[in-house]
Amino acid sequence: MNGQNRKDIYAGLEVGIILKKDQRSGNITYGIVKDLLTSSAFHSRGIKVRLDDGQVGRVAEIVAE
């Protein structure tokens, strides 16, 4: 799964996100989802989430379920 569907993402899930500052480089930051920030069911660039450590970015990959 690639993180574009909101139904696949929930609090407590381990994901890899791309932070705003890393969009050009594509660096992925890993963490645990705390909040879902995108309200729509689908987003082409990935659902925006906040991690437990406070970082915000779009989900690039789902690590574990």
PDBQT receptor file of N, H, CA, C and O in Angstrom, charges set to zero:
ATOM      1  N   MET A   1       0.838  -1.191   0.000  1.00  0.00    +0.000 N 
ATOM      2  CA  MET A   1       0.000   0.000   0.000  1.00  0.00    +0.000 C 
ATOM      3  C   MET A   1       0.879   1.250   0.000  1.00  0.00    +0.000 C 
ATOM      4  O   MET A   1       1.975   1.261   0.561  1.00  0.00    +0.000 OA
ATOM      5  N   ASN A   2       0.379   2.283  -0.633  1.00  0.00    +0.000 N 
ATOM      6  H   ASN A   2      -0.511   2.275  -1.089  1.00  0.00    +0.000 HD
ATOM      7  CA  ASN A   2       1.207   3.467  -0.834  1.00  0.00    +0.000 C 
ATOM      8  C   ASN A   2       0.789   4.699  -0.045  1.00  0.00    +0.000 C 
ATOM      9  O   ASN A   2       1.417   5.748  -0.189  1.00  0.00    +0.000 OA
ATOM     10  N   GLY A   3      -0.244   4.610   0.780  1.00  0.00    +0.000 N 
ATOM     11  H   GLY A   3      -0.754   3.758   0.897  1.00  0.00    +0.000 HD
ATOM     12  CA  GLY A   3      -0.609   5.735   1.626  1.00  0.00    +0.000 C 
ATOM     13  C   GLY A   3      -1.500   6.768   0.978  1.00  0.00    +0.000 C 
ATOM     14  O   GLY A   3      -1.626   7.874   1.504  1.00  0.00    +0.000 OA
ATOM     15  N   GLN A   4      -2.126   6.452  -0.150  1.00  0.00    +0.000 N 
ATOM     16  H   GLN A   4      -2.024   5.554  -0.577  1.00  0.00    +0.000 HD
ATOM     17  CA  GLN A   4      -3.004   7.409  -0.817  1.00  0.00    +0.000 C 
ATOM     18  C   GLN A   4      -4.458   7.288  -0.373  1.00  0.00    +0.000 C 
ATOM     19  O   GLN A   4      -5.243   8.212  -0.584  1.00  0.00    +0.000 OA
ATOM     20  N   ASN A   5      -4.828   6.171   0.234  1.00  0.00    +0.000 N 
ATOM     21  H   ASN A   5      -4.191   5.420   0.406  1.00  0.00    +0.000 HD
ATOM     22  CA  ASN A   5      -6.202   5.949   0.690  1.00  0.00    +0.000 C 
ATOM     23  C   ASN A   5      -6.284   6.113   2.204  1.00  0.00    +0.000 C 
ATOM     24  O   ASN A   5      -5.551   5.464   2.950  1.00  0.00    +0.000 OA
ATOM     25  N   ARG A   6      -7.184   6.987   2.645  1.00  0.00    +0.000 N 
ATOM     26  H   ARG A   6      -7.779   7.513   2.039  1.00  0.00    +0.000 HD
ATOM     27  CA  ARG A   6      -7.324   7.284   4.067  1.00  0.00    +0.000 C 
ATOM     28  C   ARG A   6      -7.734   6.046   4.867  1.00  0.00    +0.000 C 
ATOM     29  O   ARG A   6      -7.336   5.896   6.022  1.00  0.00    +0.000 OA
ATOM     30  N   LYS A   7      -8.524   5.163   4.261  1.00  0.00    +0.000 N 
ATOM     31  H   LYS A   7      -8.846   5.285   3.322  1.00  0.00    +0.000 HD
ATOM     32  CA  LYS A   7      -9.011   3.975   4.971  1.00  0.00    +0.000 C 
ATOM     33  C   LYS A   7      -7.885   3.018   5.370  1.00  0.00    +0.000 C 
ATOM     34  O   LYS A   7      -8.072   2.187   6.259  1.00  0.00    +0.000 OA
ATOM     35  N   ASP A   8      -6.718   3.123   4.725  1.00  0.00    +0.000 N 
ATOM     36  H   ASP A   8      -6.566   3.798   4.003  1.00  0.00    +0.000 HD
ATOM     37  CA  ASP A   8      -5.586   2.238   5.016  1.00  0.00    +0.000 C 
ATOM     38  C   ASP A   8      -4.714   2.748   6.165  1.00  0.00    +0.000 C 
ATOM     39  O   ASP A   8      -3.818   2.038   6.622  1.00  0.00    +0.000 OA
ATOM     40  N   ILE A   9      -4.969   3.967   6.633  1.00  0.00    +0.000 N 
ATOM     41  H   ILE A   9      -5.697   4.543   6.263  1.00  0.00    +0.000 HD
ATOM     42  CA  ILE A   9      -4.090   4.611   7.611  1.00  0.00    +0.000 C 
ATOM     43  C   ILE A   9      -4.875   4.908   8.885  1.00  0.00    +0.000 C 
ATOM     44  O   ILE A   9      -6.013   5.375   8.829  1.00  0.00    +0.000 OA
ATOM     45  N   TYR A  10      -4.259   4.635  10.030  1.00  0.00    +0.000 N 
ATOM     46  H   TYR A  10      -3.335   4.256  10.076  1.00  0.00    +0.000 HD
ATOM     47  CA  TYR A  10      -4.926   4.856  11.317  1.00  0.00    +0.000 C 
ATOM     48  C   TYR A  10      -3.867   5.125  12.378  1.00  0.00    +0.000 C 
ATOM     49  O   TYR A  10      -2.689   4.829  12.179  1.00  0.00    +0.000 OA
ATOM     50  N   ALA A  11      -4.288   5.682  13.496  1.00  0.00    +0.000 N 
ATOM     51  H   ALA A  11      -5.246   5.922  13.658  1.00  0.00    +0.000 HD
ATOM     52  CA  ALA A  11      -3.384   5.986  14.602  1.00  0.00    +0.000 C 
ATOM     53  C   ALA A  11      -2.715   4.701  15.092  1.00  0.00    +0.000 C 
ATOM     54  O   ALA A  11      -3.371   3.671  15.246  1.00  0.00    +0.000 OA
ATOM     55  N   GLY A  12      -1.411   4.770  15.336  1.00  0.00    +0.000 N 
ATOM     56  H   GLY A  12      -0.877   5.607  15.211  1.00  0.00    +0.000 HD
ATOM     57  CA  GLY A  12      -0.656   3.616  15.812  1.00  0.00    +0.000 C 
ATOM     58  C   GLY A  12       0.051   2.854  14.710  1.00  0.00    +0.000 C 
ATOM     59  O   GLY A  12       0.857   1.966  14.991  1.00  0.00    +0.000 OA
ATOM     60  N   LEU A  13      -0.237   3.186  13.452  1.00  0.00    +0.000 N 
ATOM     61  H   LEU A  13      -0.892   3.907  13.224  1.00  0.00    +0.000 HD
ATOM     62  CA  LEU A  13       0.374   2.502  12.312  1.00  0.00    +0.000 C 
ATOM     63  C   LEU A  13       1.783   3.041  12.071  1.00  0.00    +0.000 C 
ATOM     64  O   LEU A  13       2.005   4.249  12.154  1.00  0.00    +0.000 OA
ATOM     65  N   GLU A  14       2.735   2.158  11.775  1.00  0.00    +0.000 N 
ATOM     66  H   GLU A  14       2.555   1.177  11.708  1.00  0.00    +0.000 HD
ATOM     67  CA  GLU A  14       4.099   2.594  11.449  1.00  0.00    +0.000 C 
ATOM     68  C   GLU A  14       4.179   2.898   9.959  1.00  0.00    +0.000 C 
ATOM     69  O   GLU A  14       3.862   2.054   9.121  1.00  0.00    +0.000 OA
ATOM     70  N   VAL A  15       4.609   4.125   9.642  1.00  0.00    +0.000 N 
ATOM     71  H   VAL A  15       4.866   4.810  10.323  1.00  0.00    +0.000 HD
ATOM     72  CA  VAL A  15       4.645   4.583   8.254  1.00  0.00    +0.000 C 
ATOM     73  C   VAL A  15       5.943   5.321   7.949  1.00  0.00    +0.000 C 
ATOM     74  O   VAL A  15       6.690   5.704   8.849  1.00  0.00    +0.000 OA
ATOM     75  N   GLY A  16       6.187   5.506   6.670  1.00  0.00    +0.000 N 
ATOM     76  H   GLY A  16       5.580   5.195   5.939  1.00  0.00    +0.000 HD
ATOM     77  CA  GLY A  16       7.254   6.371   6.199  1.00  0.00    +0.000 C 
ATOM     78  C   GLY A  16       6.619   7.577   5.546  1.00  0.00    +0.000 C 
ATOM     79  O   GLY A  16       5.774   7.432   4.663  1.00  0.00    +0.000 OA
ATOM     80  N   ILE A  17       7.019   8.786   5.975  1.00  0.00    +0.000 N 
ATOM     81  H   ILE A  17       7.706   8.903   6.693  1.00  0.00    +0.000 HD
ATOM     82  CA  ILE A  17       6.440  10.003   5.412  1.00  0.00    +0.000 C 
ATOM     83  C   ILE A  17       7.517  10.848   4.747  1.00  0.00    +0.000 C 
ATOM     84  O   ILE A  17       8.706  10.716   5.039  1.00  0.00    +0.000 OA
ATOM     85  N   ILE A  18       7.075  11.713   3.851  1.00  0.00    +0.000 N 
ATOM     86  H   ILE A  18       6.110  11.820   3.613  1.00  0.00    +0.000 HD
ATOM     87  CA  ILE A  18       7.962  12.705   3.246  1.00  0.00    +0.000 C 
ATOM     88  C   ILE A  18       7.577  14.057   3.824  1.00  0.00    +0.000 C 
ATOM     89  O   ILE A  18       6.455  14.528   3.639  1.00  0.00    +0.000 OA
ATOM     90  N   LEU A  19       8.514  14.671   4.522  1.00  0.00    +0.000 N 
ATOM     91  H   LEU A  19       9.426  14.288   4.672  1.00  0.00    +0.000 HD
ATOM     92  CA  LEU A  19       8.291  15.985   5.106  1.00  0.00    +0.000 C 
ATOM     93  C   LEU A  19       8.317  17.036   4.001  1.00  0.00    +0.000 C 
ATOM     94  O   LEU A  19       8.871  16.794   2.929  1.00  0.00    +0.000 OA
ATOM     95  N   LYS A  20       7.725  18.195   4.253  1.00  0.00    +0.000 N 
ATOM     96  H   LYS A  20       7.274  18.391   5.124  1.00  0.00    +0.000 HD
ATOM     97  CA  LYS A  20       7.683  19.284   3.276  1.00  0.00    +0.000 C 
ATOM     98  C   LYS A  20       9.095  19.644   2.807  1.00  0.00    +0.000 C 
ATOM     99  O   LYS A  20       9.320  19.841   1.613  1.00  0.00    +0.000 OA
ATOM    100  N   LYS A  21      10.042  19.728   3.737  1.00  0.00    +0.000 N 
ATOM    101  H   LYS A  21       9.860  19.567   4.707  1.00  0.00    +0.000 HD
ATOM    102  CA  LYS A  21      11.410  20.110   3.388  1.00  0.00    +0.000 C 
ATOM    103  C   LYS A  21      12.137  19.033   2.576  1.00  0.00    +0.000 C 
ATOM    104  O   LYS A  21      13.156  19.318   1.948  1.00  0.00    +0.000 OA
ATOM    105  N   ASP A  22      11.624  17.807   2.586  1.00  0.00    +0.000 N 
ATOM    106  H   ASP A  22      10.796  17.576   3.097  1.00  0.00    +0.000 HD
ATOM    107  CA  ASP A  22      12.265  16.693   1.888  1.00  0.00    +0.000 C 
ATOM    108  C   ASP A  22      11.580  16.337   0.573  1.00  0.00    +0.000 C 
ATOM    109  O   ASP A  22      11.927  15.329  -0.041  1.00  0.00    +0.000 OA
ATOM    110  N   GLN A  23      10.608  17.144   0.124  1.00  0.00    +0.000 N 
ATOM    111  H   GLN A  23      10.325  17.964   0.623  1.00  0.00    +0.000 HD
ATOM    112  CA  GLN A  23       9.876  16.799  -1.088  1.00  0.00    +0.000 C 
ATOM    113  C   GLN A  23      10.786  16.701  -2.313  1.00  0.00    +0.000 C 
ATOM    114  O   GLN A  23      10.595  15.823  -3.155  1.00  0.00    +0.000 OA
ATOM    115  N   ARG A  24      11.755  17.580  -2.417  1.00  0.00    +0.000 N 
ATOM    116  H   ARG A  24      11.909  18.293  -1.733  1.00  0.00    +0.000 HD
ATOM    117  CA  ARG A  24      12.675  17.531  -3.570  1.00  0.00    +0.000 C 
ATOM    118  C   ARG A  24      13.616  16.334  -3.516  1.00  0.00    +0.000 C 
ATOM    119  O   ARG A  24      13.853  15.674  -4.529  1.00  0.00    +0.000 OA
ATOM    120  N   SER A  25      14.155  16.055  -2.322  1.00  0.00    +0.000 N 
ATOM    121  H   SER A  25      13.963  16.591  -1.499  1.00  0.00    +0.000 HD
ATOM    122  CA  SER A  25      15.120  14.967  -2.178  1.00  0.00    +0.000 C 
ATOM    123  C   SER A  25      14.450  13.603  -2.072  1.00  0.00    +0.000 C 
ATOM    124  O   SER A  25      15.040  12.590  -2.447  1.00  0.00    +0.000 OA
ATOM    125  N   GLY A  26      13.212  13.570  -1.559  1.00  0.00    +0.000 N 
ATOM    126  H   GLY A  26      12.733  14.393  -1.254  1.00  0.00    +0.000 HD
ATOM    127  CA  GLY A  26      12.503  12.308  -1.406  1.00  0.00    +0.000 C 
ATOM    128  C   GLY A  26      12.902  11.521  -0.163  1.00  0.00    +0.000 C 
ATOM    129  O   GLY A  26      12.556  10.346  -0.036  1.00  0.00    +0.000 OA
ATOM    130  N   ASN A  27      13.636  12.169   0.766  1.00  0.00    +0.000 N 
ATOM    131  H   ASN A  27      13.917  13.124   0.662  1.00  0.00    +0.000 HD
ATOM    132  CA  ASN A  27      14.017  11.490   2.010  1.00  0.00    +0.000 C 
ATOM    133  C   ASN A  27      12.771  11.081   2.787  1.00  0.00    +0.000 C 
ATOM    134  O   ASN A  27      11.825  11.856   2.923  1.00  0.00    +0.000 OA
ATOM    135  N   ILE A  28      12.786   9.863   3.289  1.00  0.00    +0.000 N 
ATOM    136  H   ILE A  28      13.555   9.233   3.178  1.00  0.00    +0.000 HD
ATOM    137  CA  ILE A  28      11.642   9.338   4.029  1.00  0.00    +0.000 C 
ATOM    138  C   ILE A  28      11.964   9.312   5.517  1.00  0.00    +0.000 C 
ATOM    139  O   ILE A  28      13.036   8.866   5.926  1.00  0.00    +0.000 OA
ATOM    140  N   THR A  29      11.019   9.798   6.320  1.00  0.00    +0.000 N 
ATOM    141  H   THR A  29      10.148  10.160   5.988  1.00  0.00    +0.000 HD
ATOM    142  CA  THR A  29      11.120   9.798   7.775  1.00  0.00    +0.000 C 
ATOM    143  C   THR A  29      10.127   8.770   8.304  1.00  0.00    +0.000 C 
ATOM    144  O   THR A  29       8.964   8.764   7.901  1.00  0.00    +0.000 OA
ATOM    145  N   TYR A  30      10.578   7.904   9.202  1.00  0.00    +0.000 N 
ATOM    146  H   TYR A  30      11.522   7.908   9.530  1.00  0.00    +0.000 HD
ATOM    147  CA  TYR A  30       9.717   6.836   9.720  1.00  0.00    +0.000 C 
ATOM    148  C   TYR A  30       9.206   7.174  11.113  1.00  0.00    +0.000 C 
ATOM    149  O   TYR A  30       9.893   7.818  11.906  1.00  0.00    +0.000 OA
ATOM    150  N   GLY A  31       7.989   6.726  11.392  1.00  0.00    +0.000 N 
ATOM    151  H   GLY A  31       7.431   6.202  10.748  1.00  0.00    +0.000 HD
ATOM    152  CA  GLY A  31       7.416   6.956  12.709  1.00  0.00    +0.000 C 
ATOM    153  C   GLY A  31       6.037   6.332  12.832  1.00  0.00    +0.000 C 
ATOM    154  O   GLY A  31       5.572   5.615  11.946  1.00  0.00    +0.000 OA
ATOM    155  N   ILE A  32       5.400   6.625  13.954  1.00  0.00    +0.000 N 
ATOM    156  H   ILE A  32       5.778   7.207  14.673  1.00  0.00    +0.000 HD
ATOM    157  CA  ILE A  32       4.077   6.083  14.270  1.00  0.00    +0.000 C 
ATOM    158  C   ILE A  32       3.046   7.201  14.107  1.00  0.00    +0.000 C 
ATOM    159  O   ILE A  32       3.243   8.312  14.597  1.00  0.00    +0.000 OA
ATOM    160  N   VAL A  33       1.944   6.898  13.415  1.00  0.00    +0.000 N 
ATOM    161  H   VAL A  33       1.784   5.994  13.017  1.00  0.00    +0.000 HD
ATOM    162  CA  VAL A  33       0.886   7.885  13.167  1.00  0.00    +0.000 C 
ATOM    163  C   VAL A  33       0.184   8.245  14.474  1.00  0.00    +0.000 C 
ATOM    164  O   VAL A  33      -0.227   7.373  15.239  1.00  0.00    +0.000 OA
ATOM    165  N   LYS A  34       0.055   9.565  14.713  1.00  0.00    +0.000 N 
ATOM    166  H   LYS A  34       0.388  10.273  14.091  1.00  0.00    +0.000 HD
ATOM    167  CA  LYS A  34      -0.713  10.061  15.857  1.00  0.00    +0.000 C 
ATOM    168  C   LYS A  34      -2.066  10.593  15.384  1.00  0.00    +0.000 C 
ATOM    169  O   LYS A  34      -3.100  10.257  15.962  1.00  0.00    +0.000 OA
ATOM    170  N   ASP A  35      -2.063  11.426  14.328  1.00  0.00    +0.000 N 
ATOM    171  H   ASP A  35      -1.223  11.698  13.859  1.00  0.00    +0.000 HD
ATOM    172  CA  ASP A  35      -3.292  12.029  13.810  1.00  0.00    +0.000 C 
ATOM    173  C   ASP A  35      -3.304  11.992  12.296  1.00  0.00    +0.000 C 
ATOM    174  O   ASP A  35      -2.256  12.088  11.657  1.00  0.00    +0.000 OA
ATOM    175  N   LEU A  36      -4.504  11.852  11.715  1.00  0.00    +0.000 N 
ATOM    176  H   LEU A  36      -5.355  11.774  12.234  1.00  0.00    +0.000 HD
ATOM    177  CA  LEU A  36      -4.688  12.001  10.275  1.00  0.00    +0.000 C 
ATOM    178  C   LEU A  36      -5.139  13.428  10.015  1.00  0.00    +0.000 C 
ATOM    179  O   LEU A  36      -6.096  13.895  10.634  1.00  0.00    +0.000 OA
ATOM    180  N   LEU A  37      -4.470  14.124   9.115  1.00  0.00    +0.000 N 
ATOM    181  H   LEU A  37      -3.693  13.744   8.612  1.00  0.00    +0.000 HD
ATOM    182  CA  LEU A  37      -4.771  15.528   8.859  1.00  0.00    +0.000 C 
ATOM    183  C   LEU A  37      -5.534  15.743   7.560  1.00  0.00    +0.000 C 
ATOM    184  O   LEU A  37      -6.158  16.790   7.381  1.00  0.00    +0.000 OA
ATOM    185  N   THR A  38      -5.499  14.775   6.649  1.00  0.00    +0.000 N 
ATOM    186  H   THR A  38      -4.993  13.925   6.794  1.00  0.00    +0.000 HD
ATOM    187  CA  THR A  38      -6.257  14.871   5.406  1.00  0.00    +0.000 C 
ATOM    188  C   THR A  38      -7.654  14.312   5.646  1.00  0.00    +0.000 C 
ATOM    189  O   THR A  38      -7.809  13.197   6.143  1.00  0.00    +0.000 OA
ATOM    190  N   SER A  39      -8.677  15.101   5.285  1.00  0.00    +0.000 N 
ATOM    191  H   SER A  39      -8.551  16.007   4.881  1.00  0.00    +0.000 HD
ATOM    192  CA  SER A  39     -10.044  14.650   5.528  1.00  0.00    +0.000 C 
ATOM    193  C   SER A  39     -10.635  13.876   4.358  1.00  0.00    +0.000 C 
ATOM    194  O   SER A  39     -11.581  13.112   4.546  1.00  0.00    +0.000 OA
ATOM    195  N   SER A  40     -10.090  14.061   3.138  1.00  0.00    +0.000 N 
ATOM    196  H   SER A  40      -9.322  14.682   2.986  1.00  0.00    +0.000 HD
ATOM    197  CA  SER A  40     -10.649  13.360   1.983  1.00  0.00    +0.000 C 
ATOM    198  C   SER A  40     -10.260  11.880   2.003  1.00  0.00    +0.000 C 
ATOM    199  O   SER A  40      -9.282  11.497   2.645  1.00  0.00    +0.000 OA
ATOM    200  N   ALA A  41     -11.026  11.063   1.302  1.00  0.00    +0.000 N 
ATOM    201  H   ALA A  41     -11.821  11.375   0.781  1.00  0.00    +0.000 HD
ATOM    202  CA  ALA A  41     -10.804   9.613   1.291  1.00  0.00    +0.000 C 
ATOM    203  C   ALA A  41      -9.565   9.220   0.489  1.00  0.00    +0.000 C 
ATOM    204  O   ALA A  41      -8.980   8.165   0.732  1.00  0.00    +0.000 OA
ATOM    205  N   PHE A  42      -9.158  10.069  -0.471  1.00  0.00    +0.000 N 
ATOM    206  H   PHE A  42      -9.633  10.927  -0.668  1.00  0.00    +0.000 HD
ATOM    207  CA  PHE A  42      -8.012   9.766  -1.335  1.00  0.00    +0.000 C 
ATOM    208  C   PHE A  42      -7.230  11.041  -1.585  1.00  0.00    +0.000 C 
ATOM    209  O   PHE A  42      -7.814  12.114  -1.742  1.00  0.00    +0.000 OA
ATOM    210  N   HIS A  43      -5.896  10.926  -1.624  1.00  0.00    +0.000 N 
ATOM    211  H   HIS A  43      -5.422  10.055  -1.496  1.00  0.00    +0.000 HD
ATOM    212  CA  HIS A  43      -5.051  12.058  -2.019  1.00  0.00    +0.000 C 
ATOM    213  C   HIS A  43      -3.917  11.522  -2.868  1.00  0.00    +0.000 C 
ATOM    214  O   HIS A  43      -3.218  10.592  -2.467  1.00  0.00    +0.000 OA
ATOM    215  N   SER A  44      -3.735  12.106  -4.041  1.00  0.00    +0.000 N 
ATOM    216  H   SER A  44      -4.304  12.861  -4.367  1.00  0.00    +0.000 HD
ATOM    217  CA  SER A  44      -2.767  11.585  -5.014  1.00  0.00    +0.000 C 
ATOM    218  C   SER A  44      -1.321  11.614  -4.522  1.00  0.00    +0.000 C 
ATOM    219  O   SER A  44      -0.517  10.778  -4.934  1.00  0.00    +0.000 OA
ATOM    220  N   ARG A  45      -0.975  12.568  -3.642  1.00  0.00    +0.000 N 
ATOM    221  H   ARG A  45      -1.628  13.247  -3.307  1.00  0.00    +0.000 HD
ATOM    222  CA  ARG A  45       0.409  12.651  -3.147  1.00  0.00    +0.000 C 
ATOM    223  C   ARG A  45       0.583  11.984  -1.789  1.00  0.00    +0.000 C 
ATOM    224  O   ARG A  45       1.677  11.999  -1.224  1.00  0.00    +0.000 OA
ATOM    225  N   GLY A  46      -0.495  11.395  -1.258  1.00  0.00    +0.000 N 
ATOM    226  H   GLY A  46      -1.383  11.383  -1.717  1.00  0.00    +0.000 HD
ATOM    227  CA  GLY A  46      -0.417  10.717   0.033  1.00  0.00    +0.000 C 
ATOM    228  C   GLY A  46      -1.206  11.448   1.096  1.00  0.00    +0.000 C 
ATOM    229  O   GLY A  46      -1.326  12.673   1.061  1.00  0.00    +0.000 OA
ATOM    230  N   ILE A  47      -1.739  10.704   2.031  1.00  0.00    +0.000 N 
ATOM    231  H   ILE A  47      -1.642   9.709   2.059  1.00  0.00    +0.000 HD
ATOM    232  CA  ILE A  47      -2.518  11.262   3.132  1.00  0.00    +0.000 C 
ATOM    233  C   ILE A  47      -1.572  11.978   4.099  1.00  0.00    +0.000 C 
ATOM    234  O   ILE A  47      -0.537  11.430   4.477  1.00  0.00    +0.000 OA
ATOM    235  N   LYS A  48      -1.925  13.191   4.495  1.00  0.00    +0.000 N 
ATOM    236  H   LYS A  48      -2.766  13.636   4.187  1.00  0.00    +0.000 HD
ATOM    237  CA  LYS A  48      -1.081  13.957   5.420  1.00  0.00    +0.000 C 
ATOM    238  C   LYS A  48      -1.363  13.492   6.842  1.00  0.00    +0.000 C 
ATOM    239  O   LYS A  48      -2.520  13.388   7.251  1.00  0.00    +0.000 OA
ATOM    240  N   VAL A  49      -0.299  13.214   7.592  1.00  0.00    +0.000 N 
ATOM    241  H   VAL A  49       0.640  13.299   7.260  1.00  0.00    +0.000 HD
ATOM    242  CA  VAL A  49      -0.421  12.735   8.971  1.00  0.00    +0.000 C 
ATOM    243  C   VAL A  49       0.552  13.475   9.887  1.00  0.00    +0.000 C 
ATOM    244  O   VAL A  49       1.523  14.082   9.436  1.00  0.00    +0.000 OA
ATOM    245  N   ARG A  50       0.259  13.405  11.193  1.00  0.00    +0.000 N 
ATOM    246  H   ARG A  50      -0.530  12.912  11.559  1.00  0.00    +0.000 HD
ATOM    247  CA  ARG A  50       1.191  13.880  12.215  1.00  0.00    +0.000 C 
ATOM    248  C   ARG A  50       1.709  12.650  12.938  1.00  0.00    +0.000 C 
ATOM    249  O   ARG A  50       0.927  11.791  13.343  1.00  0.00    +0.000 OA
ATOM    250  N   LEU A  51       3.021  12.559  13.104  1.00  0.00    +0.000 N 
ATOM    251  H   LEU A  51       3.656  13.257  12.775  1.00  0.00    +0.000 HD
ATOM    252  CA  LEU A  51       3.629  11.439  13.814  1.00  0.00    +0.000 C 
ATOM    253  C   LEU A  51       3.630  11.711  15.317  1.00  0.00    +0.000 C 
ATOM    254  O   LEU A  51       3.370  12.831  15.757  1.00  0.00    +0.000 OA
ATOM    255  N   ASP A  52       3.925  10.669  16.101  1.00  0.00    +0.000 N 
ATOM    256  H   ASP A  52       4.136   9.759  15.745  1.00  0.00    +0.000 HD
ATOM    257  CA  ASP A  52       3.995  10.791  17.561  1.00  0.00    +0.000 C 
ATOM    258  C   ASP A  52       4.963  11.883  18.004  1.00  0.00    +0.000 C 
ATOM    259  O   ASP A  52       4.739  12.533  19.024  1.00  0.00    +0.000 OA
ATOM    260  N   ASP A  53       6.038  12.088  17.243  1.00  0.00    +0.000 N 
ATOM    261  H   ASP A  53       6.220  11.559  16.414  1.00  0.00    +0.000 HD
ATOM    262  CA  ASP A  53       7.043  13.089  17.619  1.00  0.00    +0.000 C 
ATOM    263  C   ASP A  53       6.693  14.493  17.121  1.00  0.00    +0.000 C 
ATOM    264  O   ASP A  53       7.476  15.424  17.308  1.00  0.00    +0.000 OA
ATOM    265  N   GLY A  54       5.517  14.656  16.486  1.00  0.00    +0.000 N 
ATOM    266  H   GLY A  54       4.881  13.900  16.334  1.00  0.00    +0.000 HD
ATOM    267  CA  GLY A  54       5.061  15.976  16.066  1.00  0.00    +0.000 C 
ATOM    268  C   GLY A  54       5.353  16.341  14.625  1.00  0.00    +0.000 C 
ATOM    269  O   GLY A  54       4.859  17.359  14.141  1.00  0.00    +0.000 OA
ATOM    270  N   GLN A  55       6.142  15.539  13.925  1.00  0.00    +0.000 N 
ATOM    271  H   GLN A  55       6.543  14.712  14.319  1.00  0.00    +0.000 HD
ATOM    272  CA  GLN A  55       6.462  15.841  12.534  1.00  0.00    +0.000 C 
ATOM    273  C   GLN A  55       5.248  15.594  11.644  1.00  0.00    +0.000 C 
ATOM    274  O   GLN A  55       4.484  14.655  11.867  1.00  0.00    +0.000 OA
ATOM    275  N   VAL A  56       5.077  16.457  10.619  1.00  0.00    +0.000 N 
ATOM    276  H   VAL A  56       5.698  17.220  10.437  1.00  0.00    +0.000 HD
ATOM    277  CA  VAL A  56       3.939  16.373   9.715  1.00  0.00    +0.000 C 
ATOM    278  C   VAL A  56       4.440  16.148   8.290  1.00  0.00    +0.000 C 
ATOM    279  O   VAL A  56       5.367  16.813   7.827  1.00  0.00    +0.000 OA
ATOM    280  N   GLY A  57       3.807  15.197   7.608  1.00  0.00    +0.000 N 
ATOM    281  H   GLY A  57       3.054  14.657   7.984  1.00  0.00    +0.000 HD
ATOM    282  CA  GLY A  57       4.165  14.930   6.217  1.00  0.00    +0.000 C 
ATOM    283  C   GLY A  57       3.146  14.020   5.573  1.00  0.00    +0.000 C 
ATOM    284  O   GLY A  57       2.164  13.611   6.192  1.00  0.00    +0.000 OA
ATOM    285  N   ARG A  58       3.405  13.708   4.299  1.00  0.00    +0.000 N 
ATOM    286  H   ARG A  58       4.203  14.039   3.795  1.00  0.00    +0.000 HD
ATOM    287  CA  ARG A  58       2.498  12.840   3.552  1.00  0.00    +0.000 C 
ATOM    288  C   ARG A  58       3.039  11.412   3.536  1.00  0.00    +0.000 C 
ATOM    289  O   ARG A  58       4.239  11.193   3.372  1.00  0.00    +0.000 OA
ATOM    290  N   VAL A  59       2.146  10.454   3.706  1.00  0.00    +0.000 N 
ATOM    291  H   VAL A  59       1.171  10.632   3.839  1.00  0.00    +0.000 HD
ATOM    292  CA  VAL A  59       2.540   9.050   3.781  1.00  0.00    +0.000 C 
ATOM    293  C   VAL A  59       3.065   8.593   2.413  1.00  0.00    +0.000 C 
ATOM    294  O   VAL A  59       2.381   8.704   1.395  1.00  0.00    +0.000 OA
ATOM    295  N   ALA A  60       4.295   8.079   2.422  1.00  0.00    +0.000 N 
ATOM    296  H   ALA A  60       4.851   7.989   3.249  1.00  0.00    +0.000 HD
ATOM    297  CA  ALA A  60       4.918   7.552   1.213  1.00  0.00    +0.000 C 
ATOM    298  C   ALA A  60       4.832   6.034   1.191  1.00  0.00    +0.000 C 
ATOM    299  O   ALA A  60       4.703   5.427   0.128  1.00  0.00    +0.000 OA
ATOM    300  N   GLU A  61       4.905   5.426   2.366  1.00  0.00    +0.000 N 
ATOM    301  H   GLU A  61       5.010   5.919   3.229  1.00  0.00    +0.000 HD
ATOM    302  CA  GLU A  61       4.820   3.972   2.453  1.00  0.00    +0.000 C 
ATOM    303  C   GLU A  61       4.307   3.542   3.815  1.00  0.00    +0.000 C 
ATOM    304  O   GLU A  61       4.505   4.230   4.816  1.00  0.00    +0.000 OA
ATOM    305  N   ILE A  62       3.654   2.412   3.836  1.00  0.00    +0.000 N 
ATOM    306  H   ILE A  62       3.493   1.853   3.022  1.00  0.00    +0.000 HD
ATOM    307  CA  ILE A  62       3.164   1.819   5.074  1.00  0.00    +0.000 C 
ATOM    308  C   ILE A  62       4.127   0.691   5.443  1.00  0.00    +0.000 C 
ATOM    309  O   ILE A  62       4.293  -0.269   4.691  1.00  0.00    +0.000 OA
ATOM    310  N   VAL A  63       4.763   0.823   6.621  1.00  0.00    +0.000 N 
ATOM    311  H   VAL A  63       4.628   1.603   7.232  1.00  0.00    +0.000 HD
ATOM    312  CA  VAL A  63       5.801  -0.126   7.021  1.00  0.00    +0.000 C 
ATOM    313  C   VAL A  63       5.208  -1.397   7.588  1.00  0.00    +0.000 C 
ATOM    314  O   VAL A  63       5.568  -2.495   7.163  1.00  0.00    +0.000 OA
ATOM    315  N   ALA A  64       4.292  -1.259   8.553  1.00  0.00    +0.000 N 
ATOM    316  H   ALA A  64       4.000  -0.367   8.897  1.00  0.00    +0.000 HD
ATOM    317  CA  ALA A  64       3.736  -2.449   9.218  1.00  0.00    +0.000 C 
ATOM    318  C   ALA A  64       2.278  -2.201   9.558  1.00  0.00    +0.000 C 
ATOM    319  O   ALA A  64       1.855  -1.062   9.758  1.00  0.00    +0.000 OA
ATOM    320  N   GLU A  65       1.520  -3.278   9.620  1.00  0.00    +0.000 N 
ATOM    321  H   GLU A  65       1.863  -4.203   9.457  1.00  0.00    +0.000 HD
ATOM    322  CA  GLU A  65       0.101  -3.165   9.992  1.00  0.00    +0.000 C 
ATOM    323  C   GLU A  65      -0.128  -3.839  11.321  1.00  0.00    +0.000 C 
ATOM    324  O   GLU A  65      -1.254  -3.860  11.817  1.00  0.00    +0.000 OA
TER     325      GLU A  65
